[in-house]
Amino acid sequence: MSPRVREALTSIAISAAAVVAALIVSMTIVAAAGKAPGDAINAMIDASFGSERQFGAMLAKAVPLTLASLGWVLAFSVRRINVGLEGQILAGGAVATIIGLKLTGLPAVVHLSLLVIGGIVGGAAWAGIAAWLWAKRHVNEIISTLLLNFVMIQIISWLVTGPLEEPTHTLGQTSPVEQSARWPLIEAMRLHWDIVLIPLATIVVAWVLSSTRIGYRLRFTGANKDFAAYSGISTTKVAALALVASGGLAGLAGSSLISSSPAGNMADNFSANYGFEGIVVALLARNSPLGCVPAALLFAFLKQGGGLMEARVGVPSGLVLVTQGLVIVLVAGSTFLLQKSHWRRVDATKQPAARLTAAEVA
């Protein structure tokens, strides 16, 4: 078995073990609260797989989770930490809403395409602010992307209660975007065709990172920035580009949330924490683009099942957040332990050579 295959299988096993351990701890909490863990699990399963529409609702939640997690993976490929995915989702959704409201009389294909492109541009532009601050002013991207989230939250609040508010000015939301700017609907599952973004975006990101020149530069920069610069790669430009592209994927998620939502409009907090949860999905996937899909489906299952679990069993849906937190801790902890074990093995292999050299010198 090749080292790469062994490493991939180890990563899958660790992530699966982290999920199982987190679920066991969560169900233990349920039992300690006097509720039946089996009833809680059945409620979550029914919420996601009880009918075609419930299954469609779960898949709909997986779309922004996958796109946001891919955005994190792309930025982290150059070891940049983009914690501003939430704000970039909001920025992309805001631009998409403006296009969906203000452009009228266009063919559906053109209008929807413009909305999607606008979402990507909006998210990329918002991430571009942090990328510029990092590249030109040496501002830590963790701080800038985090603070830009709060700025965009206030901008969205102003838009939905000000210039873009619906005509009655009483609901704190926009009017629905034009029907021509909406993703077509799969009637049986009440699922929109933006579901195709999951395989398309995943394949594109995986292909770019593994099989293209820019992907090589991204991975090289992330692996050894100094040596990449010595080899002639403009590491600052490459890293800034990764941050911008990361924001573009988040903006695509924002446009999807607008154009595939039942109401088809923009309101406060329409991003529903998908940006932050996308980071958790990427961590569970161990920064693998292909791994983001099953990880996103798992978290969509947890989000979908939390409400019914609370209604049927009386278990707070906040337990889902506990499970997510446990997954983060367990995955991060296992990664640290693996690295520590690897360092010990490397040191052990070096010691005999060192002793031999000393003997030869003597």
N, C-alpha and C positions, 0 to 999 in steps of 0.2 A: 504494500500500500504506500502510495507516494506521501511525502510530508504534507502537501497541500490538502489532499483528501483527508488525511488523518486530522489535520487542524480543523477542517470544515466539520467533520463528524463530531469532533470534540466540542466545537462551538455550539452545534445543534443540541448535543446532549446536555451541555451546561445550561443553555437557555430553557430547554424542556424541564430540567430538574428544578430550575429557579421558579418556573410557573407552577409546577406541581407542589413545591414546598410552600409557595405563597398561597395557593388555594387551600392546602391543608391547614395552614395557620388561620386563614380566614374562616374556614368551616369550624375550626376549633373555637374561634370567637363566637360564631353563631351558636354553637352548642352551649358555650358558657353563658350565653344570654337566655338560655332556656328554649331555644328554637331548634327545630329538626334540620340538621344540615342537608339531609336528603330532599326535604321539601324546598329548601332554598335553591339547591342545584336544579331540581325539576322545574322550578319557576323560571330560572334563567334559560334553561333549554327551551321551554315552551315559548318564551318571549322572542327567541331568535329563530326557532324552527317549527313553531306551532302552526304556521300557515304560510302561504306564499308571500303574503304582504309583510308578515313579520320578518321573513327571511330577506325580503327586498329592503326593508328598513335597516336591517343589520348591514347588508352590503352597502347601502347608501352611506352609512357612518364610516365604512372602511375606506371610502374614496379620499376624503380629506386627511384621514390618518395616514394613509399610504403616501400621499403627495408630500405632506409635511415631514414625514420620516425620511423620505428620499432627499428632501432639501437639507436636512441635518447631515445625512450621509455624504452628500456632495461637498458641503462645507468642511466636514471633518476629515475628508480625504486629504486636505492640506493642513489639517490640525487647526482649523479655525472653529471657534465655538459660537454658533449662531443660536442664541436664545431669544431672538426676535421674531421667530416664525409666527407667533400670534399676531404681532403688529403687521407683519407682511401679508398675512391672510386678510386682515382687515383692510389694508391698503389695496390689495388686489380686488377685494369685493367692492370697495368704494368706486374704483375706476370702472369695474364691470357694471355696477348699478347705474352710473352716469351714462355709459354707452347704451345700456338697456332701456333707459328712460328717455334720453334726449334724441337718439337716432330713431326715426320712424320711417315706415314705408319701404324698408329694405327687405330683400328676399331672406328667408329664414337662414339659409346656409351662410350668407354674407353677414347677417346681423349676429348670429351666434359665433361665427369665427372672429368677428371684431371684438365681441364681448370676451371671448377666451383670451385673445391676444392682449386686450386691455388689462385683464387680470394679471397676466404674466408680467407685463410692463410695469404695472402698479407695484406689485410685490418686489420686482427687481429694482425699481427706482428707490423704494424705501430701504431695501437692504444696501443699495448703492451709497446711501448716506453714511452708514456705518463703515462700509468698505473704504470710502474716501477718507473718513476720519482716521481709520487705522493706517492706510497707506501713506497719507500725506501729513497727518498730525500725530501719528503714533498713539492714538487713543485706543485703549483696549477694547476689542470688539465685543467682549462679554458685557461690559458696562454699557456701551453705546446701543447695542441691539436690545438689551433689557430695558433701558430707559426710553428708547423709541417706541416700545410697546405702549407705554402709558401716554405718550404724545398722540399716537394714532387712536387710542381709545377715546381721548377727548375730541379729536377731529371727527370721529364717527358720531359721537354724541351731538356735536354741533350740527353736523349735516342732517341727521334724522330729526332734529328738532328745529331746524332752520331752513336753509335753502332747498333741501330735498324732501322736506316733510310732505306727507300726503295732504290733499286739499283742505280737509277739515281741521288740520293742525291740532288734533286732540290725541292722536295715537302714538306719537313719538316714533314714527317709522315712515318709510317712503311708500309711494304707490308701487304696485307690482310692475316689474319690467315688461316690456312688450312680449307678446307671445312668440314672436319671431326670434327672440333672444333666449328662449328657453330650450333646454335639452329635451328631445322627444321622450315620451313616456312609454315604458313597457307596462301595459295595462294590468296584466295578471298579477304582477308583483308590486305595482305602483312604484317602480324603480325607473329612474331616468338613465338615458344612455351614456351619461358621464361615467358610468361604471367601466367603460372601455379605457378610461384614463389610467386605471390601475395597471393592466398589462402593458399598455403603450409606454407609460412613463417609466415603469420598472425596467422594461427591456432597453429603452433608450439610455437610461442612467447606467445600467450594468454594462451595456455595450461601450458607451463613452469611456467609462473608467477602465475597462479591461482591454479594449481593442483599438483605441484611437491614440493619435499623437498627443492631443490635449489631455487625455486620460493618463497617459504615461507621465506627462509633466506634472499633473496633479498628484499622482501617487509618489513620484520622485520627490517633489517638493515636501510632501507630507512625511516621507520616510527620512529624508536628510536635507534640510533646507540649505545648509551651508555647502554641502557637496553639489546640490542641484544648481546653486548660484555659481559655483566654481566651474560647472559644466556648461555654463552659458545660458541657463534658464532664468528668465526674469521672475524670480519667485514672488516678488511683491505683486506684480500684475496677475500672475497665475492665482495667487490666493485671493486677491480682490475679485477676480472673475468668478471664482468658486462661490464667494459670498453672494455676489449678485445673482448668479444662476440659482443658488439656494433660495434666495428670495423670490425668484421667478416661479419656482415650483410651489412655494407657499402661496403666492398670488394666484396661481392656477387653482389651488384648492379654494381660495376665497371666491373666485368667479364661479366655481362649481356650486358652492354653498348658496349663492344667490340664484343662479339660473336653474337649479334643480330642487330648490326648496318648494314645499307646497304653496306657500304664499307668494313666492317669487319676488320678495322685497327685502329691503335692508333695515334692520333694527339694531338697537344697542346690543352688543355682545353676541352678534350672530355667529361669531367664530367659535363660540361654545368650548373654549379651551382646547380646540383641536391642535393648535400650534404647540402647546406645552405637552400634550399627550403624544404628539408625533415624536417628540424627543424620546419619550419613554419607549415608544414602539421601536425606534432606531436602536436604542440601547439593548432592548431585548433581542433584536435581530443582529446584534453585535456588529453594527455598521455594514451589514451586507445588503445590497439593493434587493436581491432576490429574497432574502430573509425578511424584508419589510412586509411582504404580502401576508404570509401566515401570521406574523406578529400583529399586523393591523387588523386582521380578521379576528384574532383572539381578543384584542381590546375592544373592537366593535361589538363582539359577543358580550363582553362585560358591561359595556355602556348600555346596550339594548336590554340586557337582563336585569340591570339594577332596579329599574322602576317597578317591574312586575314582582320582583323579589320583595320589595318593600310593601307593595299593596297586598300581596297574597300571604306572605309569611310574617310580615311585620319587622323584617330586618332592614335597617336603614340602608338606603342606596349608597350612602357614603362609604360603606364597606368596600365598594369597588375601588375607591381611592386608596384605602388601606392595602388592598391587593396590589395595586399599581406601585405603591411605595415599597412594598416588600419585594416586588420583582426587581425594582431598581437597586435596592440594597443587596439583594442576593446576586444579581448579575455583576454589579460592580465589585462586590466582595470576591466572587469567584475569579474574576479577571485579575484582581490583585494577587490572589493566591497562586494562580497559574504563572503569572509573571515572576513572582518570587521563587517558585519552584524551578522555573526555567533558568533564572540567574544562578541558583544553587548548582544546577546541573552543569552550567557553563563553567563556573568556578571549579567544580570537581574535575572537569576534564582538563583544566589548565594546570592544576596543581602538580600532577606527575611530571609534566613537561618542565615545570619550573624546577623541580627537584633534580631532574636529570641534567639540566643545564648547569645547576650549581655543582653537581658532582663532577661534571666534565671540566668545569673551570678549576675545581680543586685539584 
